[in-house]
């Protein structure tokens, strides 16, 4: 996993895995939108769901994000829901829950934050 930035040695991109007990998860250097966490699967896969989780303390998480994906790494598509919206919103869900069902055939997927709580911790799992 790679990212646009990360806050400290306790929150690098590698800690952005769902239910991973290391550190607080991935956290960008600032709590601003447009930071991203990227997964390169190394081969084309079918992603059926994206699940997110905030920090272990329970009070910091990403509430809105966009998904982009690419099969070859140079041309990117934005995921849109059935209404054409690019932004996925988990505003009413706690930091421990966020699940979005998708069907995307891709080699690389990027989660781009658009809105956070006080700090932008995120852990994710792609199934």
Secondary structure, DSSP 8 states (H G I E B T S, - for coil): -EES--SSTTS-GGG-BTT--STTSEE-SSS-TT-EEEEEEEEEEEEEEEEEE--TTSS--EEEEEEEEESSSSS-EE---TTS--EEE-TTS-TT--EEEEEEEEEEEEEEEEEESSS-EEEEEE-
